[in-house]
Amino acid sequence: MKFKQMMNKMSVGFLSAALLATSITGTLANVSAMSVDDLPESRFEVDPTVPSWQNDTETPAQLTWYVNFDWYAQPGWGVDTVTAKIKEDMNIEVEFISGNDENLNTMLAGGDLPDLMTFDKNLSVASEADKFALPLNVLSDKYDPYFMAEAAKPETLQWYTQEDGNIYGYPSFSTTEKDYEDGNIFGDQVFIVRQDIYEAIGSPDMTTPEGFLQALRDAKAHMPQSDDGADLVAFGSTAVDIANGGDGAWGGILQDFLNIPPTVDGQVNDRDSDEDYIAWLETLRQAYSEGFITDDQFSDNDNTMKEKLGQGRYFAYLHTNTKGLNEFMSDNNARNPEQMYIAVDGPQNANGDKPTFSGGNIGGWTNTFITTSTEEPQKAMELLTYLASEYGTMVATFGVEGETYNLVDGQVEYSEETEALRNSDIARFDKEVGLGSYWFVLDDNYAIQMGQKPATSIRQMVEWAADKVAPRFETEDMNPTTGSEGRNLTQLNIARVQALAAYIQAPSAEEGRQIWEDFLASRENYGYSQILEYQNAKIAENLEKLSGE
């Protein structure tokens, strides 16, 4: 599984979630159910200080694990370094099956489920986990108390504890307050420039509208064309999806760069009405009018735009998902190492405040469940504990000590062979080594603490964002995905991106401003008050959950 593909897919659209929510209703009654009362006894006396897999190596097991992303690919259990080590440690075989929402719907309707399932936590079926999943807290108590006592994060367990007192799913990429306090966070937003051009025009300050526009003018004058003869594009940003309401970097990412808070006093802050934001929309409009933003920005998909980055065709680029740039930056650096991209300070508000980004959320991305269909609840629980633990995180992230890495002063250093392959042939790296391919419940922040670093092609970019991250747990999952509010929000997002595109393409500042003001005034046509009511209620619920009350 290519890491860049995972990072490119780390959100499922509201439409997909809504479709699954409506189509799956009523199908869960057919799920074959093992109740907690039917669970077999543990094969040995469990110990909360020792992971149970260490005492269960004599019993082999075959598990099936469904991953609800059809781009997920695994070369076969035991083929890569990571799964070979897990197989050796646990005496276990695992078959991975990938699919999509339609496959998941069919599977749940049929009722015969795999042992483990992983899918986006925002799918509405996750809220019905008690109908198809065994409580992890019960499985832990019976088979592997090390999971609750040591492997899982206490704050994450608290977040996922349901009203019945049970925990059904455990997340990937869950970041807690402690992780922020310890500094074990990577930022994933960036403003990059082609270093050779940037330095040739005097390394200008691009944090103000005036400085930004002048730098684009100077860059275009300095180098009208890229190496392949194509016109140099002075400025680009994460692709927009106008048809489906995807705002690329024009919305929340730009607002984060401008340090506009998403909430004020526990209520949604109307960031779209902020004057700093509107001033920068006008800056983008001016950039477009001078030819520095091309029409491809409105039609290219994200992969196409990043391929152009890999050819050095952009001077400046505003982006979210820095990790997803790895392969393209590697391609660019191999093509011409004199034309590498670097992160510099980008758009700022009128006060010159530095950006504030989210470095990760406590709810994470996906949830993994042990289903009621499993015939190996003990081994399934042991595997989940293995991967969530510090030991399992080291194996899945770094491989085997002395083979793929060594510890130097308590920090991981990849072997020369591993580092070279990681930065030169990601496809072969995924197939043969598998580091980063088994992310389902790993403690990614512990991996950072132990020395996990981004690939060299994007390392400077990620380090640039390191001191600009802060938690926003109160806003997690605050957007409705189902019901009338969910449908209205989908339509509102589409109208919003259409208005953004129209503003940027407007022939004058006055017309652009009017387009945006008309959009702001029209939001009530999409049930904006009801959406805000839902969001503010969710924020209040999250704050209560965070307080532990």
C-alpha positions as CSV (number, residue, x, y, z in Angstrom):
1,M,0.0,0.0,0.0
2,K,1.6,3.3,-1.1
3,F,1.7,5.7,1.8
4,K,1.0,8.6,-0.5
5,Q,-2.3,7.0,-1.5
6,M,-3.3,6.6,2.1
7,M,-2.6,10.2,2.8
8,N,-4.4,11.3,-0.3
9,K,-7.5,9.3,0.8
10,M,-7.6,10.3,4.5
11,S,-11.2,11.6,4.3
12,V,-14.4,10.1,2.8
13,G,-16.6,12.7,1.3
14,F,-19.9,13.7,2.9
15,L,-21.8,12.3,-0.1
16,S,-20.2,8.8,0.3
17,A,-21.0,8.8,4.0
18,A,-24.5,9.9,3.5
19,L,-25.1,7.3,0.8
20,L,-23.8,4.5,3.0
21,A,-25.9,5.8,5.9
22,T,-29.1,5.6,3.9
23,S,-28.4,2.4,2.1
24,I,-27.2,0.4,5.1
25,T,-30.2,1.1,7.4
26,G,-32.0,-2.0,8.4
27,T,-29.4,-4.5,7.1
28,L,-27.5,-5.2,10.3
29,A,-30.2,-7.5,11.7
30,N,-28.6,-10.4,9.6
31,V,-25.2,-10.1,11.2
32,S,-24.2,-13.4,12.8
33,A,-23.8,-12.5,16.5
34,M,-21.5,-13.9,19.1
35,S,-22.5,-12.2,22.3
36,V,-20.0,-11.5,25.1
37,D,-21.7,-14.4,27.0
38,D,-20.7,-16.8,24.3
39,L,-17.0,-15.9,24.4
40,P,-14.7,-18.9,25.0
41,E,-12.5,-18.8,28.0
42,S,-8.9,-17.6,27.7
43,R,-6.4,-20.3,26.9
44,F,-4.2,-19.1,29.9
45,E,-4.3,-16.8,32.9
46,V,-3.9,-13.3,31.6
47,D,-1.7,-10.6,33.0
48,P,-2.2,-6.8,32.5
49,T,1.6,-6.3,32.5
50,V,2.3,-8.8,29.7
51,P,0.7,-8.7,26.2
52,S,-1.1,-12.0,25.8
53,W,0.4,-12.8,22.4
54,Q,3.7,-13.6,24.2
55,N,1.9,-16.5,26.0
56,D,-0.1,-17.7,23.0
57,T,2.5,-18.6,20.4
58,E,1.7,-22.3,20.5
59,T,-1.7,-21.8,19.0
60,P,-1.9,-20.9,15.3
61,A,-4.7,-18.9,13.9
62,Q,-6.0,-17.7,10.6
63,L,-7.7,-14.2,10.6
64,T,-9.4,-12.2,7.8
65,W,-9.2,-8.4,7.9
66,Y,-11.4,-6.2,5.8
67,V,-10.1,-2.7,4.9
68,N,-12.8,-0.5,3.4
69,F,-10.5,1.3,0.9
70,D,-10.2,-0.3,-2.6
71,W,-6.8,1.3,-3.0
72,Y,-5.4,-0.6,-0.1
73,A,-3.0,-3.4,-1.3
74,Q,-0.9,-5.8,0.7
75,P,1.6,-8.1,-1.0
76,G,0.6,-11.2,1.1
77,W,1.1,-12.1,4.7
78,G,4.7,-12.7,5.6
79,V,6.0,-11.3,2.3
80,D,7.2,-8.0,3.6
81,T,9.5,-7.4,6.6
82,V,6.7,-6.2,8.9
83,T,4.3,-9.1,8.5
84,A,7.1,-11.6,8.5
85,K,8.0,-10.4,11.9
86,I,4.4,-10.4,13.2
87,K,3.9,-13.9,11.8
88,E,7.1,-15.0,13.6
89,D,6.0,-13.4,16.9
90,M,2.4,-14.4,17.0
91,N,2.1,-17.7,14.9
92,I,-0.7,-16.1,13.0
93,E,-1.8,-15.8,9.4
94,V,-3.9,-12.8,8.2
95,E,-5.7,-12.4,4.9
96,F,-6.4,-8.8,4.0
97,I,-9.4,-7.9,1.8
98,S,-10.0,-4.4,0.4
99,G,-13.2,-2.9,-0.8
100,N,-15.5,0.1,-0.8
101,D,-18.7,1.3,0.7
102,E,-20.8,-0.9,-1.6
103,N,-18.8,-3.9,-0.5
104,L,-19.2,-3.0,3.1
105,N,-22.9,-2.6,2.7
106,T,-23.2,-6.0,1.0
107,M,-21.1,-7.6,3.7
108,L,-23.1,-6.2,6.5
109,A,-26.4,-7.1,4.8
110,G,-25.2,-10.7,4.3
111,G,-24.2,-11.0,7.9
112,D,-21.1,-13.1,7.6
113,L,-18.3,-10.8,8.5
114,P,-14.5,-11.1,8.6
115,D,-12.7,-11.2,12.0
116,L,-11.6,-7.6,11.8
117,M,-12.9,-4.6,9.9
118,T,-11.5,-1.1,9.3
119,F,-13.4,1.8,7.8
120,D,-13.8,5.6,8.1
121,K,-15.1,6.6,11.5
122,N,-17.4,9.0,9.9
123,L,-19.5,6.4,8.2
124,S,-22.8,6.3,10.1
125,V,-22.6,2.5,10.5
126,A,-19.8,3.1,13.0
127,S,-22.5,4.4,15.4
128,E,-24.2,1.0,15.2
129,A,-21.1,-1.0,16.1
130,D,-22.8,-2.6,19.0
131,K,-24.8,-4.6,16.4
132,F,-21.7,-6.1,14.6
133,A,-18.7,-5.6,16.9
134,L,-17.6,-7.1,20.2
135,P,-16.7,-4.6,22.9
136,L,-12.9,-4.2,23.0
137,N,-13.0,-3.5,26.8
138,V,-14.7,-6.9,27.4
139,L,-12.3,-8.7,25.0
140,S,-9.4,-7.0,26.7
141,D,-10.5,-7.9,30.2
142,K,-11.0,-11.6,29.1
143,Y,-8.1,-12.1,26.8
144,D,-5.6,-9.3,26.9
145,P,-5.8,-6.7,29.7
146,Y,-2.5,-5.2,28.4
147,F,-4.6,-3.5,25.8
148,M,-6.6,-1.3,28.2
149,A,-3.7,-1.0,30.8
150,E,-0.8,-0.2,28.5
151,A,-1.3,-0.4,24.7
152,A,-4.2,2.0,24.2
153,K,-4.1,5.7,25.0
154,P,-6.3,6.6,28.0
155,E,-7.6,9.8,26.4
156,T,-8.5,7.9,23.3
157,L,-10.3,5.2,25.3
158,Q,-12.3,7.9,27.1
159,W,-13.2,9.6,23.8
160,Y,-14.5,6.3,22.3
161,T,-16.4,5.0,25.4
162,Q,-20.1,4.8,24.4
163,E,-23.2,5.4,26.6
164,D,-23.4,1.7,27.4
165,G,-19.8,1.9,28.9
166,N,-18.3,-0.1,26.1
167,I,-15.6,0.7,23.5
168,Y,-16.3,-0.9,20.1
169,G,-13.7,0.5,17.8
170,Y,-10.2,1.8,18.1
171,P,-8.8,4.5,15.8
172,S,-5.8,5.1,13.6
173,F,-3.9,8.3,14.0
174,S,-5.5,9.4,17.3
175,T,-3.6,12.4,18.7
176,T,-4.2,13.4,22.3
177,E,-3.5,16.4,24.4
178,K,-0.5,14.7,25.9
179,D,0.9,14.1,22.4
180,Y,0.7,17.8,21.7
181,E,2.3,18.6,25.1
182,D,5.1,16.2,24.4
183,G,5.7,17.7,20.9
184,N,5.1,14.4,19.1
185,I,3.2,16.0,16.3
186,F,3.7,16.6,12.6
187,G,2.1,19.5,10.8
188,D,0.6,18.7,7.4
189,Q,0.0,22.1,5.9
190,V,2.6,24.0,3.9
191,F,3.4,26.9,1.6
192,I,6.2,26.0,-0.7
193,V,8.3,27.7,-3.3
194,R,10.8,26.6,-5.9
195,Q,14.1,27.4,-4.1
196,D,16.1,28.4,-7.1
197,I,13.6,31.0,-8.3
198,Y,12.8,32.2,-4.8
199,E,16.5,32.9,-4.0
200,A,17.1,34.4,-7.4
201,I,14.4,37.0,-6.8
202,G,15.8,37.9,-3.4
203,S,13.9,35.5,-1.0
204,P,11.0,37.9,-0.7
205,D,8.5,38.2,2.1
206,M,5.3,36.6,0.8
207,T,3.3,37.0,4.0
208,T,1.4,40.1,2.9
209,P,-0.9,40.5,-0.1
210,E,1.5,43.1,-1.6
211,G,4.6,41.0,-1.1
212,F,2.9,37.8,-2.3
213,L,1.8,39.4,-5.6
214,Q,5.1,41.1,-6.2
215,A,6.9,37.8,-5.7
216,L,4.7,36.1,-8.3
217,R,5.4,38.9,-10.7
218,D,9.1,38.6,-10.1
219,A,9.1,34.8,-10.4
220,K,7.3,34.9,-13.7
221,A,9.6,37.5,-15.1
222,H,12.7,35.6,-13.9
223,M,11.6,32.3,-15.4
224,P,8.7,32.3,-17.8
225,Q,9.0,28.6,-18.6
226,S,9.9,25.4,-16.7
227,D,12.6,23.0,-18.0
228,D,10.2,21.0,-20.2
229,G,9.1,24.2,-22.1
230,A,5.8,24.5,-20.4
231,D,4.8,27.9,-19.0
232,L,5.8,28.4,-15.4
233,V,2.7,28.7,-13.2
234,A,3.4,31.3,-10.6
235,F,0.9,30.0,-8.0
236,G,-1.1,26.9,-7.5
237,S,-2.8,25.2,-4.5
238,T,-4.4,21.9,-3.5
239,A,-6.9,20.9,-6.2
240,V,-10.5,22.1,-5.8
241,D,-13.5,19.8,-6.5
242,I,-16.1,22.3,-7.5
243,A,-18.8,19.7,-8.3
244,N,-18.6,18.1,-4.9
245,G,-17.8,21.1,-2.7
246,G,-14.1,20.4,-2.1
247,D,-12.4,23.8,-1.4
248,G,-8.8,22.5,-1.7
249,A,-6.6,25.1,0.1
250,W,-8.9,28.0,-0.5
251,G,-11.1,27.5,2.6
252,G,-10.0,26.2,5.9
253,I,-6.4,25.8,5.0
254,L,-6.0,29.5,4.0
255,Q,-8.0,30.4,7.1
256,D,-5.6,28.4,9.2
257,F,-2.6,30.3,7.6
258,L,-4.4,33.5,8.6
259,N,-4.8,32.2,12.1
260,I,-8.6,32.7,12.1
261,P,-9.9,30.5,14.9
262,P,-12.6,28.0,14.0
263,T,-14.4,28.6,17.3
264,V,-14.8,31.5,19.7
265,D,-16.2,30.9,23.2
266,G,-17.3,27.4,22.4
267,Q,-19.3,28.5,19.3
268,V,-18.6,28.2,15.6
269,N,-16.7,31.2,14.3
270,D,-17.9,32.5,10.9
271,R,-14.4,32.4,9.3
272,D,-15.8,33.0,5.8
273,S,-16.9,36.5,6.9
274,D,-13.5,37.4,8.4
275,E,-12.0,40.5,6.7
276,D,-8.5,39.0,6.6
277,Y,-9.8,36.1,4.7
278,I,-11.7,38.2,2.2
279,A,-8.6,40.4,1.7
280,W,-6.7,37.3,0.7
281,L,-9.5,36.1,-1.6
282,E,-9.1,39.4,-3.3
283,T,-5.4,38.8,-3.5
284,L,-6.0,35.5,-5.2
285,R,-8.4,37.3,-7.6
286,Q,-5.7,39.8,-8.5
287,A,-3.2,36.9,-9.0
288,Y,-5.6,35.3,-11.4
289,S,-6.3,38.5,-13.3
290,E,-2.5,38.9,-13.8
291,G,-2.2,35.3,-15.1
292,F,-0.4,33.9,-12.1
293,I,-3.2,31.4,-11.4
294,T,-4.3,29.5,-14.5
295,D,-7.6,27.9,-15.4
296,D,-6.1,24.5,-14.8
297,Q,-6.5,25.3,-11.1
298,F,-10.2,24.9,-11.6
299,S,-10.2,21.7,-13.6
300,D,-7.1,19.6,-12.7
301,N,-7.4,16.9,-10.1
302,D,-5.0,16.8,-7.2
303,N,-2.8,14.1,-8.7
304,T,-2.3,15.9,-11.9
305,M,-1.3,19.1,-10.1
306,K,1.2,17.2,-8.0
307,E,2.6,15.6,-11.1
308,K,3.2,19.1,-12.4
309,L,5.0,19.9,-9.1
310,G,7.2,16.9,-9.8
311,Q,8.1,18.6,-13.1
312,G,8.9,21.9,-11.4
313,R,6.1,23.8,-13.2
314,Y,4.9,25.8,-10.2
315,F,6.8,28.6,-8.4
316,A,4.6,28.8,-5.3
317,Y,2.1,26.3,-3.9
318,L,-0.3,26.3,-1.0
319,H,-1.0,22.8,0.1
320,T,-2.6,20.5,2.7
321,N,-1.4,16.9,3.1
322,T,2.3,17.5,3.0
323,K,3.0,13.8,3.4
324,G,1.2,13.2,0.1
325,L,3.9,15.2,-1.7
326,N,6.7,12.8,-0.9
327,E,6.7,10.9,-4.2
328,F,6.3,14.0,-6.3
329,M,9.0,15.9,-4.5
330,S,11.3,12.9,-4.9
331,D,10.6,12.9,-8.6
332,N,11.3,16.6,-8.9
333,N,14.5,16.4,-6.9
334,A,15.7,13.5,-9.1
335,R,14.8,15.4,-12.2
336,N,16.8,18.5,-11.2
337,P,18.2,18.7,-7.7
338,E,18.8,22.5,-8.3
339,Q,15.1,23.1,-8.4
340,M,13.9,21.6,-5.1
341,Y,10.9,23.0,-3.3
342,I,11.1,24.4,0.3
343,A,8.6,25.7,2.8
344,V,8.6,29.4,3.6
345,D,6.2,31.7,5.5
346,G,3.1,32.2,3.4
347,P,-0.1,34.2,3.8
348,Q,-0.6,35.9,7.2
349,N,-3.3,38.1,8.7
350,A,-3.0,41.8,9.0
351,N,-1.4,41.5,12.4
352,G,1.4,39.2,11.1
353,D,0.4,36.3,13.4
354,K,1.9,33.0,12.6
355,P,-0.5,30.2,11.3
356,T,-2.2,27.8,13.5
357,F,-2.8,24.3,12.2
358,S,-4.4,21.1,13.5
359,G,-1.7,18.5,14.0
360,G,-4.2,15.7,14.4
361,N,-7.4,14.9,16.2
362,I,-8.3,12.6,19.0
363,G,-10.8,10.7,17.0
364,G,-8.3,9.8,14.4
365,W,-9.3,8.7,10.9
366,T,-10.5,5.1,10.7
367,N,-11.9,2.7,13.3
368,T,-11.0,-0.9,13.6
369,F,-13.5,-3.5,15.0
370,I,-13.4,-7.1,16.0
371,T,-16.7,-8.5,14.7
372,T,-19.3,-10.8,16.2
373,S,-18.6,-13.3,13.4
374,T,-15.0,-14.0,14.5
375,E,-14.2,-17.5,15.6
376,E,-10.9,-16.4,17.0
377,P,-11.7,-13.5,19.4
378,Q,-8.6,-14.1,21.5
379,K,-6.1,-14.0,18.6
380,A,-8.0,-11.0,17.1
381,M,-7.7,-9.2,20.4
382,E,-4.0,-10.1,20.7
383,L,-3.3,-8.8,17.2
384,L,-5.1,-5.5,17.9
385,T,-3.0,-5.2,21.2
386,Y,0.2,-6.0,19.3
387,L,-0.3,-3.3,16.7
388,A,-1.5,-0.7,19.2
389,S,1.4,-1.3,21.6
390,E,4.7,0.5,21.6
391,Y,6.4,-2.8,20.5
392,G,4.0,-3.3,17.6
393,T,4.3,0.3,16.6
394,M,8.0,-0.1,16.4
395,V,7.7,-3.2,14.2
396,A,5.0,-1.7,11.9
397,T,6.7,1.7,11.6
398,F,10.4,0.8,11.6
399,G,10.7,-2.9,11.0
400,V,13.2,-5.1,12.7
401,E,16.0,-3.7,14.9
402,G,19.4,-4.6,13.5
403,E,17.9,-5.2,10.0
404,T,15.9,-2.2,8.9
405,Y,17.0,0.2,11.7
406,N,19.1,0.6,14.8
407,L,18.6,2.6,18.0
408,V,21.2,5.4,18.5
409,D,20.8,7.3,21.8
410,G,17.3,6.1,22.0
411,Q,16.3,7.3,18.5
412,V,15.7,5.2,15.4
413,E,18.2,5.5,12.5
414,Y,17.2,3.6,9.4
415,S,19.8,1.4,7.9
416,E,21.4,2.8,4.8
417,E,19.6,0.3,2.6
418,T,16.2,1.0,4.1
419,E,16.6,4.8,3.8
420,A,17.9,4.6,0.3
421,L,15.0,2.4,-0.9
422,R,12.4,4.5,1.0
423,N,13.5,7.6,-0.9
424,S,14.1,6.1,-4.3
425,D,11.5,3.4,-5.0
426,I,8.4,3.7,-2.9
427,A,6.6,0.9,-4.7
428,R,9.4,-1.6,-4.0
429,F,9.7,-0.3,-0.5
430,D,6.0,-0.9,0.2
431,K,6.2,-4.5,-1.2
432,E,9.4,-5.7,0.3
433,V,9.6,-3.8,3.6
434,G,6.0,-2.6,4.4
435,L,6.8,0.1,6.8
436,G,3.8,2.3,7.3
437,S,1.4,-0.1,5.6
438,Y,-0.2,-1.5,8.8
439,W,-1.4,1.8,10.3
440,F,-4.8,0.7,11.5
441,V,-4.3,1.2,15.3
442,L,-0.7,2.2,15.6
443,D,0.5,4.9,18.0
444,D,1.9,7.2,15.4
445,N,2.9,9.8,18.0
446,Y,5.0,7.3,19.8
447,A,6.7,6.6,16.5
448,I,7.5,10.3,16.1
449,Q,8.9,10.2,19.7
450,M,11.2,7.3,18.7
451,G,12.6,9.1,15.7
452,Q,10.1,8.7,12.9
453,K,10.9,11.4,10.3
454,P,9.3,12.3,7.1
455,A,11.1,11.2,3.9
456,T,14.0,13.5,3.1
457,S,12.1,15.1,0.1
458,I,9.5,16.7,2.4
459,R,11.3,16.8,5.8
460,Q,12.1,20.5,5.7
461,M,8.4,21.2,4.9
462,V,7.1,19.2,7.8
463,E,9.6,20.7,10.2
464,W,8.5,24.2,9.1
465,A,5.0,23.5,10.4
466,A,6.1,21.8,13.7
467,D,5.8,24.9,15.9
468,K,2.5,25.9,14.4
469,V,0.1,23.1,15.5
470,A,-2.5,23.2,18.3
471,P,-5.4,20.8,19.2
472,R,-8.9,21.5,18.1
473,F,-10.6,18.5,19.6
474,E,-13.8,20.5,20.3
475,T,-14.5,20.7,16.5
476,E,-14.2,17.0,15.7
477,D,-16.9,15.5,13.6
478,M,-19.0,18.6,14.1
479,N,-20.4,18.6,10.6
480,P,-23.7,16.7,9.9
481,T,-23.4,13.9,7.3
482,T,-26.9,12.6,7.4
483,G,-30.5,13.9,7.5
484,S,-31.6,17.3,6.2
485,E,-28.7,19.1,7.8
486,G,-26.2,16.7,6.1
487,R,-27.9,17.2,2.7
488,N,-28.0,21.0,3.2
489,L,-24.4,21.2,4.2
490,T,-23.4,19.3,1.1
491,Q,-25.3,21.7,-1.1
492,L,-23.9,24.7,0.9
493,N,-20.3,23.5,0.4
494,I,-20.9,23.2,-3.3
495,A,-22.3,26.7,-3.5
496,R,-19.4,28.0,-1.4
497,V,-16.8,26.5,-3.7
498,Q,-18.6,27.8,-6.7
499,A,-18.6,31.3,-5.1
500,L,-14.9,31.0,-4.3
501,A,-14.1,30.1,-7.9
502,A,-16.3,32.9,-9.2
503,Y,-14.7,35.4,-6.9
504,I,-11.2,34.5,-8.0
505,Q,-12.2,34.7,-11.6
506,A,-14.1,37.9,-11.3
507,P,-13.0,40.8,-13.6
508,S,-12.9,43.4,-10.8
509,A,-12.5,43.7,-7.1
510,E,-16.0,45.2,-6.7
511,E,-17.6,42.3,-8.6
512,G,-15.6,39.7,-6.7
513,R,-16.6,41.2,-3.3
514,Q,-20.2,41.3,-4.4
515,I,-20.1,37.6,-5.4
516,W,-18.8,36.7,-2.0
517,E,-21.3,38.9,-0.1
518,D,-24.1,37.5,-2.1
519,F,-23.0,34.0,-1.2
520,L,-22.8,34.8,2.5
521,A,-26.3,36.3,2.4
522,S,-27.6,33.2,0.6
523,R,-26.4,30.7,3.2
524,E,-29.8,30.7,4.9
525,N,-31.3,29.2,1.8
526,Y,-29.3,26.1,2.7
527,G,-30.5,25.8,6.3
528,Y,-27.4,27.6,7.6
529,S,-29.0,28.3,11.0
530,Q,-29.9,24.6,11.5
531,I,-26.4,23.6,10.5
532,L,-24.9,26.0,13.0
533,E,-27.2,24.7,15.7
534,Y,-26.1,21.1,14.9
535,Q,-22.4,22.2,14.9
536,N,-22.6,24.1,18.1
537,A,-24.4,21.2,19.9
538,K,-21.6,18.9,18.7
539,I,-18.9,21.3,20.0
540,A,-20.7,21.3,23.4
541,E,-20.9,17.5,23.4
542,N,-17.2,17.3,22.5
543,L,-16.2,19.7,25.3
544,E,-18.2,17.7,27.8
545,K,-16.6,14.5,26.5
546,L,-13.1,16.0,26.9
547,S,-13.9,17.1,30.4
548,G,-14.5,13.5,31.4
549,E,-17.9,14.3,32.8
